[in-house]
Amino acid sequence: MKPLDLTIWLEWAIVAVAAVVFYASTGISWWLFGLLILAPDLSMFGYLAGPRVGALAYNALHILIVPVLLLLAGHLSGKATATAVALIWIAHIAIDRALGYGLKLSTGFQDTHLGRIGR
């Protein structure tokens, strides 16, 4: 593994661990975690409509903007469930990035902002 690859892996692995640790502090059931951890991947069904729609759908659920805003809203409003859902979502994204799955390009599922999957 190249130094930059290791750095990127370490960065996202730490984000994933932090999200899981903070999730544990919400007091919300681990059943919710298990139920929702793969939910963002349902966006891959967008690829049934072609690579452009698939990339748009996938990227919409694999960027940090919405889950971070949800995390802030949940924390500021004291809504533990919103906070927990945001942390699950962030953990999912971080695990994907640590595994080398980036945001998709419209040219195909294998083409990501981190490079081609399966290099």
N, C-alpha and C positions, 0 to 999 in steps of 0.2 A: 504494500500500500504506500503510495506516495505521501510525502508530508502534508500537502494540501488536502488530499483525500482524507487523511487521518484527522486533520483539524476540522474539516467539515463534519465528518462522522462524529467526532467527540462533541462538537458544538450541539448538534441535534440530539445526540444521545443524552446529554445533560438536560436539554430542554424537555425531552420525554420523561426522564426520571423526575425532574422538578414538577412537571404537570401531574404525574402519578402521586407524588408525595403530597402536593397541595390538595389533590382530590381526596386523599385519605383524611385530610383535616376538615373536609366539608361535612362529614358525618352521613353522607348519602350512601345508600346501599351499593355494594360492589356488583350487584346484579345489573344496575343501570350501566355501569362501566362495561361489563361484558356484553350487554345488549347493544350499546352504541359505538363501541370502539371501531367497528368496521363500517358503520353507517355511511361515512363520506364516500366509500367505494361504490355505493349504489349509483353514484354519478357516472360510472363507467358505462351504464346502459345508454348514455348519450351517444356512444360510439355506434349504436345501431342505426343512428341517423347520419352517420358519416364522421370522418375525422375532425372536421371543423366544429361541428356541434358537440362531438364528444370531448374535444379539448376544452371548449367553453364550459361545458357542464362540469367536467372534472376539475378544472381550475377554479371554478366558482366555489367549490367545496374544499379546496386544498390550498387556499391562501389564508394567511393569518389575520387579515383585516377584520372579518366578521367575528371569529371566535375571541379575538382580543377585546373587541368592543363589547361583546356579550359578557366576557369575564369582568370588565370594568363595571358594566351595568349591574351585573349580579352582585358584585362585591359592594358597590356603593348603595344599592337598594337593600342589601341584606338577604337577597334571595339565594339560598344555598343551592337550589336545584339549577338555576341559571348558571351559577358559578361552576357547578359540577359538570354540566353539559359542555360549557366552554373548555374546561380542563380536559375532558375526554377528547374533544375535537382537536385541541392543541397537541395532545399526546399522539393522536393519530397522525397528524401532519408531521410532527417531529420524527416519529418512527419511520414514516415514509421517506423523509429526507435522509435520515441516517442510513437507510437501506439503498439510497441512490435514486429514489423515485422523485423526480422534480415535476414542476409544472409542465403541462403538455404543450407542444407546438402543434399547429393545425395540420402538419404534414403526416402525423401518425402517432399512435400511442407510444411507440418506442422513442420518439424524439422529444427530449425534455430540455429545460433550461440548464440542467446539470450535465447534459450530453446524452448520448444514445444509451438506452437501457440494454444491458447485455453486451457491453463493450468487449 
